């Protein structure tokens, strides 16, 4: 691994991840579900924790807690930045990525550095078993039959057992 990459990323830090899709850096953020209160007719959007790519909002700030490293991988525990109770990134039974507050998430995530660029660290994101993180274009999972190619299309969920793999860009928070 390049010494510059080690110096910048082989430690704990706060940063943001983006999926690189045809030159577009698609932001990652927890999904929101709509809750309708029949008594007041109000609709509220509440984060339900599933990790999605796409949309026009910026990526969620994340804490990368350094665990260990190998010759070609950096290992981190990833959680939402600034949450009162740490919501750690984990995997559902169906392979979907989400932030868990109650469940005990113990497995680390692997960042496979590919290239340090002016935009950030180009990398692959892998689970603790080495499976690459992909985007689903599953109509049952995300109401969309396509992976988003720009901010105007519906976001897609992230998954380790199905979908189309892309590279990620990791940017440090300044």
OpenMM code with the backbone's topology and positions (N, CA, C; nanometers):
from openmm import Vec3, app, unit

residues = "UNK UNK UNK UNK UNK UNK UNK UNK UNK UNK UNK UNK UNK UNK UNK UNK UNK UNK UNK UNK UNK UNK UNK UNK UNK UNK UNK UNK UNK UNK UNK UNK UNK UNK UNK UNK UNK UNK UNK UNK UNK UNK UNK UNK UNK UNK UNK UNK UNK UNK UNK UNK UNK UNK UNK UNK UNK UNK UNK UNK UNK UNK UNK UNK UNK UNK UNK UNK UNK UNK UNK UNK UNK UNK UNK UNK UNK UNK UNK UNK UNK UNK UNK UNK UNK UNK UNK UNK UNK UNK UNK UNK UNK UNK UNK UNK UNK UNK UNK UNK UNK UNK UNK UNK UNK UNK UNK UNK UNK UNK UNK UNK UNK UNK UNK UNK UNK UNK UNK UNK UNK UNK UNK UNK UNK UNK UNK UNK UNK UNK UNK UNK UNK UNK UNK UNK UNK UNK UNK UNK UNK UNK UNK UNK UNK UNK UNK UNK UNK UNK UNK UNK UNK UNK UNK UNK UNK UNK UNK UNK UNK UNK UNK UNK UNK UNK UNK UNK UNK UNK UNK UNK UNK UNK".split()
positions = [
    Vec3(0.0855, -0.1178, 0.0000),
    Vec3(0.0000, 0.0000, 0.0000),
    Vec3(0.0897, 0.1237, 0.0000),
    Vec3(0.0500, 0.2221, -0.0731),
    Vec3(0.1232, 0.3473, -0.0850),
    Vec3(0.1380, 0.4147, 0.0517),
    Vec3(0.2564, 0.4700, 0.0801),
    Vec3(0.2815, 0.5330, 0.2107),
    Vec3(0.1950, 0.6568, 0.2329),
    Vec3(0.1626, 0.7304, 0.1276),
    Vec3(0.0750, 0.8478, 0.1413),
    Vec3(-0.0651, 0.8047, 0.1823),
    Vec3(-0.1140, 0.6968, 0.1230),
    Vec3(-0.2465, 0.6446, 0.1593),
    Vec3(-0.2452, 0.5981, 0.3044),
    Vec3(-0.1405, 0.5274, 0.3451),
    Vec3(-0.1288, 0.4833, 0.4850),
    Vec3(-0.1318, 0.6020, 0.5801),
    Vec3(-0.0538, 0.7048, 0.5483),
    Vec3(-0.0448, 0.8217, 0.6363),
    Vec3(-0.1791, 0.8922, 0.6513),
    Vec3(-0.2558, 0.9003, 0.5439),
    Vec3(-0.3831, 0.9725, 0.5482),
    Vec3(-0.4994, 0.8887, 0.5994),
    Vec3(-0.4966, 0.7571, 0.5739),
    Vec3(-0.6163, 0.6768, 0.5990),
    Vec3(-0.5992, 0.5619, 0.6982),
    Vec3(-0.4785, 0.5272, 0.7388),
    Vec3(-0.4588, 0.4168, 0.8342),
    Vec3(-0.4699, 0.4701, 0.9766),
    Vec3(-0.5851, 0.5266, 1.0066),
    Vec3(-0.6151, 0.5871, 1.1369),
    Vec3(-0.7659, 0.6084, 1.1452),
    Vec3(-0.8142, 0.6488, 1.2599),
    Vec3(-0.9569, 0.6831, 1.2743),
    Vec3(-0.9787, 0.8255, 1.2243),
    Vec3(-1.0924, 0.8487, 1.1597),
    Vec3(-1.1229, 0.9810, 1.1051),
    Vec3(-1.2714, 0.9913, 1.0744),
    Vec3(-1.3138, 1.1118, 1.0385),
    Vec3(-1.4494, 1.1375, 0.9918),
    Vec3(-1.4415, 1.1646, 0.8420),
    Vec3(-1.5349, 1.1064, 0.7658),
    Vec3(-1.5318, 1.1256, 0.6218),
    Vec3(-1.6665, 1.0971, 0.5580),
    Vec3(-1.6683, 1.1007, 0.4270),
    Vec3(-1.7895, 1.0744, 0.3495),
    Vec3(-1.7552, 0.9796, 0.2346),
    Vec3(-1.8473, 0.8892, 0.2056),
    Vec3(-1.8318, 0.7948, 0.0951),
    Vec3(-1.9287, 0.8297, -0.0172),
    Vec3(-1.8815, 0.8132, -0.1389),
    Vec3(-1.9626, 0.8343, -0.2583),
    Vec3(-1.9425, 0.7139, -0.3500),
    Vec3(-2.0455, 0.6761, -0.4248),
    Vec3(-2.0332, 0.5719, -0.5266),
    Vec3(-2.0040, 0.6415, -0.6586),
    Vec3(-1.9041, 0.5931, -0.7290),
    Vec3(-1.8670, 0.6538, -0.8572),
    Vec3(-1.9400, 0.5802, -0.9695),
    Vec3(-2.0370, 0.6500, -1.0308),
    Vec3(-2.1194, 0.5920, -1.1375),
    Vec3(-2.1027, 0.6774, -1.2629),
    Vec3(-2.0319, 0.6247, -1.3611),
    Vec3(-2.0114, 0.6963, -1.4885),
    Vec3(-1.9644, 0.8401, -1.4675),
    Vec3(-1.8690, 0.8610, -1.3787),
    Vec3(-1.8146, 0.9939, -1.3531),
    Vec3(-1.8904, 1.0742, -1.2488),
    Vec3(-2.0106, 1.0324, -1.2123),
    Vec3(-2.0903, 1.1014, -1.1095),
    Vec3(-2.0589, 1.0403, -0.9742),
    Vec3(-2.0354, 1.1245, -0.8753),
    Vec3(-2.0160, 1.0776, -0.7386),
    Vec3(-2.1509, 1.0793, -0.6681),
    Vec3(-2.2158, 0.9630, -0.6654),
    Vec3(-2.3483, 0.9512, -0.6033),
    Vec3(-2.3325, 0.9493, -0.4520),
    Vec3(-2.4037, 1.0383, -0.3813),
    Vec3(-2.3920, 1.0431, -0.2354),
    Vec3(-2.4563, 0.9220, -0.1685),
    Vec3(-2.4034, 0.8853, -0.0519),
    Vec3(-2.4593, 0.7775, 0.0302),
    Vec3(-2.5233, 0.8386, 0.1530),
    Vec3(-2.6403, 0.7867, 0.1898),
    Vec3(-2.7074, 0.8369, 0.3101),
    Vec3(-2.8099, 0.7347, 0.3572),
    Vec3(-2.8482, 0.7443, 0.4841),
    Vec3(-2.9531, 0.6538, 0.5338),
    Vec3(-3.0857, 0.6862, 0.4664),
    Vec3(-3.1634, 0.5833, 0.4389),
    Vec3(-3.2947, 0.6035, 0.3773),
    Vec3(-3.3911, 0.6646, 0.4781),
    Vec3(-3.4975, 0.7215, 0.4254),
    Vec3(-3.6022, 0.7793, 0.5101),
    Vec3(-3.7342, 0.7136, 0.4741),
    Vec3(-3.8138, 0.6861, 0.5747),
    Vec3(-3.9475, 0.6350, 0.5461),
    Vec3(-4.0477, 0.7417, 0.5867),
    Vec3(-4.1606, 0.7400, 0.5218),
    Vec3(-4.2659, 0.8374, 0.5521),
    Vec3(-4.3635, 0.7768, 0.6508),
    Vec3(-4.3904, 0.8526, 0.7547),
    Vec3(-4.4878, 0.8095, 0.8548),
    Vec3(-4.6037, 0.9076, 0.8501),
    Vec3(-4.7231, 0.8544, 0.8288),
    Vec3(-4.8428, 0.9375, 0.8186),
    Vec3(-4.9222, 0.9262, 0.9473),
    Vec3(-4.9509, 1.0395, 1.0072),
    Vec3(-5.0338, 1.0438, 1.1276),
    Vec3(-5.1770, 1.0717, 1.0827),
    Vec3(-5.2624, 0.9713, 1.0901),
    Vec3(-5.4009, 0.9842, 1.0430),
    Vec3(-5.4784, 1.0882, 1.1226),
    Vec3(-5.4475, 1.1032, 1.2502),
    Vec3(-5.5209, 1.1975, 1.3349),
    Vec3(-5.4941, 1.3422, 1.2948),
    Vec3(-5.3706, 1.3726, 1.2565),
    Vec3(-5.3356, 1.5109, 1.2240),
    Vec3(-5.3138, 1.5340, 1.0749),
    Vec3(-5.3129, 1.4266, 0.9976),
    Vec3(-5.2846, 1.4312, 0.8534),
    Vec3(-5.1439, 1.4826, 0.8225),
    Vec3(-5.0539, 1.4741, 0.9201),
    Vec3(-4.9159, 1.5167, 0.8987),
    Vec3(-4.8321, 1.3985, 0.8506),
    Vec3(-4.7354, 1.4294, 0.7665),
    Vec3(-4.6426, 1.3278, 0.7184),
    Vec3(-4.5033, 1.3663, 0.7661),
    Vec3(-4.4351, 1.2721, 0.8277),
    Vec3(-4.2989, 1.2961, 0.8747),
    Vec3(-4.2045, 1.2001, 0.8041),
    Vec3(-4.0843, 1.2491, 0.7748),
    Vec3(-3.9810, 1.1624, 0.7184),
    Vec3(-3.8854, 1.1260, 0.8315),
    Vec3(-3.8685, 0.9960, 0.8529),
    Vec3(-3.7838, 0.9463, 0.9608),
    Vec3(-3.6770, 0.8560, 0.9005),
    Vec3(-3.5528, 0.8745, 0.9437),
    Vec3(-3.4465, 0.7869, 0.8950),
    Vec3(-3.4716, 0.6459, 0.9455),
    Vec3(-3.4705, 0.5492, 0.8520),
    Vec3(-3.4876, 0.4111, 0.8963),
    Vec3(-3.3602, 0.3299, 0.8812),
    Vec3(-3.2519, 0.3929, 0.8391),
    Vec3(-3.1210, 0.3327, 0.8501),
    Vec3(-3.0638, 0.2565, 0.7330),
    Vec3(-3.1435, 0.2224, 0.6311),
    Vec3(-3.0868, 0.1495, 0.5178),
    Vec3(-2.9994, 0.2434, 0.4371),
    Vec3(-2.8824, 0.1963, 0.3957),
    Vec3(-2.7890, 0.2817, 0.3228),
    Vec3(-2.8260, 0.2851, 0.1752),
    Vec3(-2.8405, 0.4069, 0.1224),
    Vec3(-2.8816, 0.4278, -0.0161),
    Vec3(-2.7804, 0.5155, -0.0885),
    Vec3(-2.7765, 0.5019, -0.2203),
    Vec3(-2.6923, 0.5858, -0.3057),
    Vec3(-2.7811, 0.6610, -0.4027),
    Vec3(-2.7521, 0.7910, -0.4190),
    Vec3(-2.8261, 0.8718, -0.5149),
    Vec3(-2.8874, 0.9934, -0.4497),
    Vec3(-2.9552, 1.0721, -0.5309),
    Vec3(-3.0184, 1.1937, -0.4820),
    Vec3(-2.9258, 1.3132, -0.4906),
    Vec3(-2.9766, 1.4276, -0.4465),
    Vec3(-2.9000, 1.5516, -0.4589),
    Vec3(-2.8405, 1.5996, -0.3268),
    Vec3(-2.8800, 1.5395, -0.2142),
    Vec3(-2.8200, 1.5772, -0.0858),
    Vec3(-2.6777, 1.5235, -0.0792),
    Vec3(-2.5955, 1.5843, 0.0078),
    Vec3(-2.4583, 1.5373, 0.0243),
    Vec3(-2.4578, 1.4037, 0.0977),
    Vec3(-2.3474, 1.3324, 0.0880),
    Vec3(-2.3322, 1.2069, 0.1617),
    Vec3(-2.3358, 1.2332, 0.3107),
    Vec3(-2.3839, 1.1347, 0.3846),
    Vec3(-2.3856, 1.1437, 0.5305),
    Vec3(-2.2422, 1.1403, 0.5824),
    Vec3(-2.2162, 1.2190, 0.6857),
    Vec3(-2.0853, 1.2152, 0.7513),
    Vec3(-2.0753, 1.0847, 0.8300),
    Vec3(-1.9602, 1.0201, 0.8196),
    Vec3(-1.9391, 0.8905, 0.8828),
    Vec3(-1.8139, 0.8931, 0.9693),
    Vec3(-1.8160, 0.8148, 1.0756),
    Vec3(-1.6966, 0.7912, 1.1570),
    Vec3(-1.6336, 0.6615, 1.1099),
    Vec3(-1.5062, 0.6662, 1.0768),
    Vec3(-1.4292, 0.5482, 1.0398),
    Vec3(-1.3348, 0.5190, 1.1555),
    Vec3(-1.3670, 0.4173, 1.2333),
    Vec3(-1.2857, 0.3794, 1.3484),
    Vec3(-1.1870, 0.2715, 1.3034),
    Vec3(-1.0581, 0.3072, 1.2997),
    Vec3(-0.9550, 0.2172, 1.2475),
    Vec3(-0.9438, 0.0930, 1.3344),
    Vec3(-0.9429, -0.0237, 1.2705),
    Vec3(-0.9304, -0.1517, 1.3404),
    Vec3(-0.7937, -0.2145, 1.3150),
    Vec3(-0.7592, -0.2330, 1.1874),
    Vec3(-0.6343, -0.2997, 1.1511),
    Vec3(-0.6115, -0.2813, 1.0015),
    Vec3(-0.5041, -0.3414, 0.9516),
    Vec3(-0.4775, -0.3339, 0.8081),
    Vec3(-0.3994, -0.4563, 0.7634),
    Vec3(-0.4089, -0.4846, 0.6335),
    Vec3(-0.3269, -0.5864, 0.5697),
    Vec3(-0.2449, -0.5147, 0.4632),
    Vec3(-0.1752, -0.5895, 0.3821),
    Vec3(-0.0920, -0.5295, 0.2787),
    Vec3(-0.1726, -0.4438, 0.1811),
    Vec3(-0.2984, -0.4830, 0.1548),
    Vec3(-0.3775, -0.4108, 0.0549),
    Vec3(-0.5174, -0.3706, 0.1008),
    Vec3(-0.5437, -0.3755, 0.2312),
    Vec3(-0.6763, -0.3389, 0.2832),
    Vec3(-0.6624, -0.2619, 0.4144),
    Vec3(-0.7543, -0.1680, 0.4343),
    Vec3(-0.7689, -0.0974, 0.5616),
    Vec3(-0.8996, -0.1442, 0.6237),
    Vec3(-0.8992, -0.1759, 0.7524),
    Vec3(-1.0186, -0.2293, 0.8193),
    Vec3(-1.0741, -0.1262, 0.9169),
    Vec3(-1.2037, -0.0980, 0.9032),
    Vec3(-1.2700, 0.0033, 0.9854),
    Vec3(-1.4044, -0.0472, 1.0370),
    Vec3(-1.4447, 0.0061, 1.1507),
    Vec3(-1.5836, -0.0010, 1.1950),
    Vec3(-1.6416, 0.1339, 1.1538),
    Vec3(-1.7546, 0.1324, 1.0850),
    Vec3(-1.8127, 0.2549, 1.0291),
    Vec3(-1.9447, 0.2840, 1.0989),
    Vec3(-1.9627, 0.4092, 1.1399),
    Vec3(-2.0876, 0.4492, 1.2047),
    Vec3(-2.1264, 0.5892, 1.1583),
    Vec3(-2.2536, 0.6248, 1.1808),
    Vec3(-2.3001, 0.7600, 1.1485),
    Vec3(-2.2328, 0.8593, 1.2419),
    Vec3(-2.1864, 0.9682, 1.1873),
    Vec3(-2.1175, 1.0719, 1.2636),
    Vec3(-2.2178, 1.1523, 1.3460),
    Vec3(-2.1824, 1.1792, 1.4699),
    Vec3(-2.2603, 1.2702, 1.5529),
    Vec3(-2.3915, 1.2168, 1.6046),
    Vec3(-2.4145, 1.0869, 1.5994),
    Vec3(-2.5389, 1.0325, 1.6544),
    Vec3(-2.5188, 1.0038, 1.8025),
    Vec3(-2.6198, 1.0331, 1.8863),
    Vec3(-2.6054, 1.0139, 2.0306),
    Vec3(-2.5658, 0.8706, 2.0666),
    Vec3(-2.6359, 0.7740, 2.0132),
    Vec3(-2.5969, 0.6344, 2.0292),
    Vec3(-2.5420, 0.5904, 1.8948),
    Vec3(-2.4222, 0.5374, 1.8960),
    Vec3(-2.3550, 0.5018, 1.7710),
    Vec3(-2.4376, 0.4037, 1.6880),
    Vec3(-2.4635, 0.4443, 1.5668),
    Vec3(-2.5344, 0.3584, 1.4727),
    Vec3(-2.4307, 0.3013, 1.3770),
    Vec3(-2.3939, 0.1741, 1.3985),
    Vec3(-2.2881, 0.1107, 1.3209),
    Vec3(-2.3416, 0.0504, 1.1916),
    Vec3(-2.2587, 0.0582, 1.0888),
    Vec3(-2.2934, -0.0005, 0.9600),
    Vec3(-2.2814, -0.1520, 0.9687),
    Vec3(-2.3900, -0.2210, 0.9341),
    Vec3(-2.3933, -0.3665, 0.9372),
    Vec3(-2.4671, -0.4199, 0.8162),
    Vec3(-2.4878, -0.5512, 0.8145),
    Vec3(-2.5502, -0.6191, 0.7012),
    Vec3(-2.6728, -0.6957, 0.7491),
    Vec3(-2.7846, -0.6811, 0.6767),
    Vec3(-2.9067, -0.7556, 0.7092),
    Vec3(-2.8941, -0.9006, 0.6618),
    Vec3(-2.9900, -0.9820, 0.6981),
    Vec3(-2.9921, -1.1222, 0.6520),
    Vec3(-2.9971, -1.1317, 0.4998),
    Vec3(-3.0531, -1.0312, 0.4349),
    Vec3(-3.0656, -1.0307, 0.2885),
    Vec3(-2.9476, -0.9631, 0.2192),
    Vec3(-2.8471, -0.9227, 0.2957),
    Vec3(-2.7286, -0.8615, 0.2376),
    Vec3(-2.7329, -0.7108, 0.2246),
    Vec3(-2.8415, -0.6457, 0.2711),
    Vec3(-2.8516, -0.5004, 0.2607),
    Vec3(-2.7713, -0.4321, 0.3707),
    Vec3(-2.7113, -0.3179, 0.3369),
    Vec3(-2.6340, -0.2413, 0.4334),
    Vec3(-2.7254, -0.1449, 0.5059),
    Vec3(-2.7074, -0.1344, 0.6355),
    Vec3(-2.7878, -0.0436, 0.7158),
    Vec3(-2.7157, -0.0066, 0.8435),
    Vec3(-2.7638, 0.0988, 0.9071),
    Vec3(-2.7055, 0.1446, 1.0329),
    Vec3(-2.7871, 0.0887, 1.1482),
    Vec3(-2.7197, 0.0165, 1.2353),
    Vec3(-2.7847, -0.0522, 1.3461),
    Vec3(-2.7481, 0.0147, 1.4775),
    Vec3(-2.8517, 0.0440, 1.5567),
    Vec3(-2.8315, 0.1066, 1.6866),
    Vec3(-2.8442, 0.0031, 1.7975),
    Vec3(-2.9378, -0.0880, 1.7842),
    Vec3(-2.9661, -0.1853, 1.8892),
    Vec3(-2.8849, -0.3131, 1.8693),
    Vec3(-2.8811, -0.3648, 1.7474),
    Vec3(-2.8084, -0.4894, 1.7202),
    Vec3(-2.6587, -0.4675, 1.7385),
    Vec3(-2.5903, -0.5697, 1.7842),
    Vec3(-2.4471, -0.5617, 1.8077),
    Vec3(-2.3724, -0.5900, 1.6776),
    Vec3(-2.3128, -0.4866, 1.6197),
    Vec3(-2.2359, -0.5015, 1.4962),
    Vec3(-2.0888, -0.5109, 1.5351),
    Vec3(-2.0261, -0.6251, 1.5077),
    Vec3(-1.8861, -0.6452, 1.5469),
    Vec3(-1.7912, -0.6574, 1.4281),
    Vec3(-1.8428, -0.6865, 1.3104),
    Vec3(-1.7568, -0.7073, 1.1938),
    Vec3(-1.7089, -0.5746, 1.1364),
    Vec3(-1.5836, -0.5734, 1.0916),
    Vec3(-1.5293, -0.4523, 1.0313),
    Vec3(-1.5551, -0.4518, 0.8807),
    Vec3(-1.5320, -0.3354, 0.8215),
    Vec3(-1.5440, -0.3154, 0.6775),
    Vec3(-1.4053, -0.2990, 0.6197),
    Vec3(-1.3864, -0.3455, 0.4969),
    Vec3(-1.2569, -0.3372, 0.4311),
    Vec3(-1.2605, -0.2292, 0.3234),
    Vec3(-1.1654, -0.1381, 0.3325),
    Vec3(-1.1442, -0.0392, 0.2276),
    Vec3(-1.0240, -0.0890, 0.1475),
    Vec3(-1.0450, -0.1111, 0.0187),
    Vec3(-0.9364, -0.1540, -0.0698),
    Vec3(-0.8926, -0.0328, -0.1527),
    Vec3(-0.7838, 0.0338, -0.1131),
    Vec3(-0.7393, 0.1523, -0.1868),
    Vec3(-0.6983, 0.1176, -0.3299),
    Vec3(-0.7444, 0.1986, -0.4247),
    Vec3(-0.7078, 0.1802, -0.5649),
    Vec3(-0.6164, 0.2921, -0.6121),
    Vec3(-0.6549, 0.4174, -0.5772),
    Vec3(-0.5768, 0.5321, -0.6225),
    Vec3(-0.6151, 0.6548, -0.5408),
    Vec3(-0.5150, 0.7330, -0.5028),
    Vec3(-0.5400, 0.8602, -0.4360),
    Vec3(-0.5518, 0.9670, -0.5438),
    Vec3(-0.6659, 1.0365, -0.5472),
    Vec3(-0.6914, 1.1385, -0.6493),
    Vec3(-0.7175, 1.2729, -0.5813),
    Vec3(-0.7318, 1.3764, -0.6607),
    Vec3(-0.7646, 1.5085, -0.6064),
    Vec3(-0.9027, 1.5082, -0.5412),
    Vec3(-0.9923, 1.4183, -0.5843),
    Vec3(-1.1276, 1.4103, -0.5282),
    Vec3(-1.1312, 1.3297, -0.3987),
    Vec3(-1.0348, 1.2436, -0.3760),
    Vec3(-1.0326, 1.1592, -0.2569),
    Vec3(-0.9703, 1.0246, -0.2892),
    Vec3(-0.9921, 0.9277, -0.2012),
    Vec3(-0.9368, 0.7940, -0.2199),
    Vec3(-1.0344, 0.7092, -0.3008),
    Vec3(-0.9951, 0.6714, -0.4208),
    Vec3(-1.0743, 0.5804, -0.5026),
    Vec3(-1.0516, 0.4407, -0.4458),
    Vec3(-1.1606, 0.3694, -0.4161),
    Vec3(-1.1462, 0.2416, -0.3460),
    Vec3(-1.2639, 0.1488, -0.3743),
    Vec3(-1.2459, 0.0249, -0.3330),
    Vec3(-1.3562, -0.0707, -0.3271),
    Vec3(-1.3958, -0.0828, -0.1815),
    Vec3(-1.5241, -0.0955, -0.1559),
    Vec3(-1.5753, -0.1197, -0.0211),
    Vec3(-1.6171, -0.2656, -0.0157),
    Vec3(-1.5656, -0.3368, 0.0860),
    Vec3(-1.5938, -0.4792, 0.1000),
    Vec3(-1.6392, -0.5093, 0.2423),
    Vec3(-1.7191, -0.6145, 0.2562),
    Vec3(-1.7564, -0.6569, 0.3909),
    Vec3(-1.6403, -0.7363, 0.4516),
    Vec3(-1.6571, -0.7838, 0.5738),
    Vec3(-1.5486, -0.8537, 0.6434),
    Vec3(-1.5086, -0.9842, 0.5748),
    Vec3(-1.5947, -1.0376, 0.4887),
    Vec3(-1.5634, -1.1602, 0.4150),
    Vec3(-1.5018, -1.1315, 0.2780),
    Vec3(-1.4900, -1.0050, 0.2435),
    Vec3(-1.4287, -0.9672, 0.1171),
    Vec3(-1.5243, -0.9459, 0.0018),
    Vec3(-1.6561, -0.9572, 0.0249),
    Vec3(-1.7538, -0.9351, -0.0820),
    Vec3(-1.7644, -0.7856, -0.1122),
    Vec3(-1.7603, -0.7501, -0.2408),
    Vec3(-1.7715, -0.6090, -0.2789),
    Vec3(-1.9133, -0.5585, -0.2587),
    Vec3(-1.9232, -0.4362, -0.2128),
    Vec3(-2.0532, -0.3713, -0.1968),
    Vec3(-2.1029, -0.3296, -0.3347),
    Vec3(-2.2325, -0.3540, -0.3601),
    Vec3(-2.2945, -0.3259, -0.4894),
    Vec3(-2.4217, -0.2440, -0.4690),
    Vec3(-2.4759, -0.1929, -0.5789),
    Vec3(-2.6045, -0.1226, -0.5773),
    Vec3(-2.7105, -0.2141, -0.6346),
    Vec3(-2.8261, -0.2197, -0.5687),
    Vec3(-2.9365, -0.2999, -0.6194),
    Vec3(-3.0244, -0.2161, -0.7106),
    Vec3(-3.0752, -0.2793, -0.8115),
    Vec3(-3.1752, -0.2174, -0.8985),
    Vec3(-3.2975, -0.3079, -0.8925),
    Vec3(-3.3356, -0.3434, -0.7722),
    Vec3(-3.4428, -0.4387, -0.7453),
    Vec3(-3.5706, -0.3612, -0.7155),
    Vec3(-3.6730, -0.3820, -0.7953),
    Vec3(-3.7969, -0.3062, -0.7763),
    Vec3(-3.8620, -0.3350, -0.6421),
    Vec3(-3.8438, -0.4554, -0.5884),
    Vec3(-3.9015, -0.4846, -0.4567),
    Vec3(-3.8274, -0.4098, -0.3469),
    Vec3(-3.6971, -0.3935, -0.3633),
    Vec3(-3.6176, -0.3304, -0.2582),
    Vec3(-3.6242, -0.1786, -0.2622),
    Vec3(-3.6256, -0.1201, -0.3813),
    Vec3(-3.6130, 0.0263, -0.3850),
    Vec3(-3.7058, 0.0950, -0.4833),
    Vec3(-3.8093, 0.0299, -0.5289),
    Vec3(-3.9071, 0.0911, -0.6189),
    Vec3(-3.8448, 0.1465, -0.7468),
    Vec3(-3.7330, 0.0929, -0.7876),
    Vec3(-3.6686, 0.1394, -0.9092),
    Vec3(-3.6063, 0.0209, -0.9815),
    Vec3(-3.6162, 0.0191, -1.1112),
    Vec3(-3.5593, -0.0906, -1.1895),
    Vec3(-3.4215, -0.0552, -1.2432),
    Vec3(-3.3697, 0.0623, -1.2083),
    Vec3(-3.2388, 0.1044, -1.2590),
    Vec3(-3.1523, 0.1586, -1.1460),
    Vec3(-3.0226, 0.1452, -1.1644),
    Vec3(-2.9275, 0.2102, -1.0751),
    Vec3(-2.9252, 0.3572, -1.1155),
    Vec3(-2.9300, 0.4513, -1.0204),
    Vec3(-2.9349, 0.5928, -1.0572),
    Vec3(-2.8087, 0.6363, -1.1316),
    Vec3(-2.8280, 0.7145, -1.2351),
    Vec3(-2.7143, 0.7669, -1.3128),
    Vec3(-2.6961, 0.9167, -1.2909),
    Vec3(-2.7919, 0.9787, -1.2212),
    Vec3(-2.7805, 1.1207, -1.1875),
    Vec3(-2.8706, 1.1482, -1.0673),
    Vec3(-2.8653, 1.2694, -1.0167),
    Vec3(-2.9368, 1.3058, -0.8940),
    Vec3(-3.0883, 1.3059, -0.9097),
    Vec3(-3.1385, 1.3051, -1.0328),
    Vec3(-3.2833, 1.3104, -1.0544),
    Vec3(-3.3511, 1.1742, -1.0462),
    Vec3(-3.2745, 1.0674, -1.0487),
    Vec3(-3.3331, 0.9331, -1.0456),
    Vec3(-3.3432, 0.8823, -0.9023),
    Vec3(-3.4307, 0.7832, -0.8826),
    Vec3(-3.4503, 0.7274, -0.7488),
    Vec3(-3.3226, 0.6619, -0.6985),
    Vec3(-3.2924, 0.6779, -0.5691),
    Vec3(-3.1739, 0.6136, -0.5117),
    Vec3(-3.1869, 0.4615, -0.5120),
    Vec3(-3.0742, 0.3948, -0.4983),
    Vec3(-3.0700, 0.2488, -0.4907),
    Vec3(-3.0070, 0.2080, -0.3579),
    Vec3(-3.0470, 0.0927, -0.3080),
    Vec3(-2.9910, 0.0411, -0.1830),
    Vec3(-2.8572, -0.0276, -0.2084),
    Vec3(-2.7732, -0.0330, -0.1055),
    Vec3(-2.6459, -0.1028, -0.1140),
    Vec3(-2.6603, -0.2438, -0.0594),
    Vec3(-2.5875, -0.3377, -0.1204),
    Vec3(-2.6027, -0.4785, -0.0875),
    Vec3(-2.4710, -0.5512, -0.1136),
    Vec3(-2.4443, -0.6584, -0.0390),
    Vec3(-2.3225, -0.7371, -0.0618),
    Vec3(-2.3499, -0.8703, -0.1311),
    Vec3(-2.4758, -0.9049, -0.1533),
    Vec3(-2.5046, -1.0343, -0.2148),
    Vec3(-2.5747, -1.0241, -0.3499),
    Vec3(-2.6076, -0.9036, -0.3930),
    Vec3(-2.6702, -0.8850, -0.5242),
    Vec3(-2.6449, -0.7435, -0.5725),
    Vec3(-2.6600, -0.7227, -0.7020),
    Vec3(-2.6480, -0.5892, -0.7579),
    Vec3(-2.5235, -0.5705, -0.8423),
    Vec3(-2.5022, -0.4453, -0.8818),
    Vec3(-2.3929, -0.4067, -0.9701),
    Vec3(-2.2846, -0.3369, -0.8882),
    Vec3(-2.1597, -0.3844, -0.8988),
    Vec3(-2.0487, -0.3285, -0.8206),
    Vec3(-1.9919, -0.2038, -0.8870),
    Vec3(-1.9562, -0.1080, -0.8042),
    Vec3(-1.8948, 0.0166, -0.8486),
    Vec3(-1.7799, 0.0496, -0.7549),
    Vec3(-1.6961, 0.1423, -0.7975),
    Vec3(-1.5909, 0.1929, -0.7099),
    Vec3(-1.6489, 0.3049, -0.6247),
    Vec3(-1.5830, 0.3304, -0.5122),
    Vec3(-1.6248, 0.4338, -0.4191),
    Vec3(-1.5172, 0.5410, -0.4100),
    Vec3(-1.5577, 0.6597, -0.3676),
    Vec3(-1.4636, 0.7675, -0.3384),
    Vec3(-1.4806, 0.8017, -0.1911),
    Vec3(-1.3710, 0.7964, -0.1165),
    Vec3(-1.3705, 0.8290, 0.0258),
    Vec3(-1.3055, 0.9653, 0.0427),
    Vec3(-1.3792, 1.0580, 0.1028),
    Vec3(-1.3291, 1.1940, 0.1250),
    Vec3(-1.3220, 1.2208, 0.2742),
    Vec3(-1.2098, 1.2748, 0.3183),
    Vec3(-1.1945, 1.3115, 0.4585),
    Vec3(-1.2716, 1.4393, 0.4863),
    Vec3(-1.3344, 1.4482, 0.6043),
    Vec3(-1.3966, 1.5739, 0.6466),
    Vec3(-1.2861, 1.6648, 0.6972),
    Vec3(-1.2876, 1.7872, 0.6548),
    Vec3(-1.1837, 1.8834, 0.6970),
    Vec3(-1.2225, 1.9512, 0.8247),
] * unit.nanometer
topology = app.Topology()
chain = topology.addChain("A")
for resn in residues:
    res = topology.addResidue(resn, chain)
    for name in ("N", "CA", "C"):
        topology.addAtom(name, app.Element.getBySymbol(name[0]), res)
